[in-house]
Amino acid sequence: MKAEAKPNGCSGSLVFAYYGPEDPDWFVLRSCSTACEFKGEAVEMLQRGDREWELTSAGFVENPSDVERLKRQIEKAAMFRLPL
């Protein structure tokens, strides 16, 4: 599978919050620079599927006040961070 090319200068990170074995949701904070197609911060909620974690359109938050509230919680419970 060929990786998608990212715009020149695009950078950012994904911060994955800790989740427990029984948790149905896994929260991810996405931060992207102004050079990216998606700019700014958003929170994505992955839901536990039959075999793996799944992303649904209902699990996407980009309202700044909601993102800021969730961002604080995700960063407190950060499990790992991946650079983009």
C-alpha positions as CSV (number, residue, x, y, z in Angstrom):
1,M,0.0,0.0,0.0
2,K,1.4,3.3,-1.0
3,A,1.6,6.0,1.7
4,E,-0.3,9.2,1.0
5,A,2.0,12.2,0.4
6,K,1.6,15.0,2.9
7,P,1.9,18.7,1.8
8,N,5.3,20.3,2.1
9,G,5.8,21.6,5.6
10,C,2.9,19.7,7.1
11,S,3.6,18.5,10.7
12,G,1.7,17.6,13.8
13,S,1.0,14.8,16.2
14,L,-1.6,12.3,17.4
15,V,-1.9,11.8,21.1
16,F,-3.6,8.6,22.1
17,A,-5.2,8.6,25.6
18,Y,-5.0,5.5,27.9
19,Y,-7.9,3.2,27.6
20,G,-8.9,0.2,29.8
21,P,-9.6,-3.3,28.6
22,E,-13.4,-2.8,28.9
23,D,-13.6,0.8,27.5
24,P,-15.7,1.0,24.4
25,D,-14.0,4.3,23.2
26,W,-10.4,5.4,22.6
27,F,-9.8,9.2,22.3
28,V,-7.1,10.6,20.0
29,L,-6.1,14.3,19.9
30,R,-5.0,15.3,16.4
31,S,-2.9,18.5,16.0
32,C,-1.8,19.7,12.6
33,S,0.2,22.7,11.4
34,T,-1.2,25.4,9.1
35,A,0.7,23.8,6.2
36,C,-1.5,20.6,6.4
37,E,-4.8,20.0,4.6
38,F,-6.4,19.8,8.0
39,K,-5.3,22.7,10.2
40,G,-5.6,22.9,13.9
41,E,-6.8,20.5,16.5
42,A,-9.6,17.9,16.6
43,V,-10.5,14.9,18.7
44,E,-11.3,11.6,17.1
45,M,-13.1,8.9,19.0
46,L,-12.3,5.3,18.0
47,Q,-14.9,2.7,18.9
48,R,-14.2,-0.9,19.7
49,G,-15.3,-3.1,16.8
50,D,-15.6,-6.8,16.5
51,R,-11.8,-7.3,15.9
52,E,-10.2,-3.8,16.0
53,W,-10.7,-0.1,16.7
54,E,-12.9,1.7,14.2
55,L,-13.2,5.4,13.3
56,T,-16.7,6.7,12.7
57,S,-17.9,10.1,11.5
58,A,-19.9,10.5,14.7
59,G,-16.7,10.3,16.7
60,F,-15.1,13.5,15.2
61,V,-15.0,16.7,17.3
62,E,-13.7,20.0,16.0
63,N,-15.7,22.6,17.9
64,P,-12.9,24.6,19.6
65,S,-14.4,24.6,23.1
66,D,-15.2,20.9,23.0
67,V,-11.7,20.2,21.7
68,E,-10.0,22.3,24.4
69,R,-12.0,20.5,27.2
70,L,-11.2,17.0,25.8
71,K,-7.6,18.0,25.0
72,R,-6.8,18.6,28.7
73,Q,-8.2,15.1,29.6
74,I,-6.4,13.3,26.8
75,E,-3.1,15.0,27.6
76,K,-3.5,14.0,31.3
77,A,-4.1,10.4,30.3
78,A,-1.6,10.3,27.4
79,M,-0.6,6.7,26.5
80,F,1.6,7.6,23.6
81,R,2.3,10.3,21.0
82,L,3.0,9.8,17.3
83,P,4.5,12.5,15.1
84,L,2.8,13.1,11.7
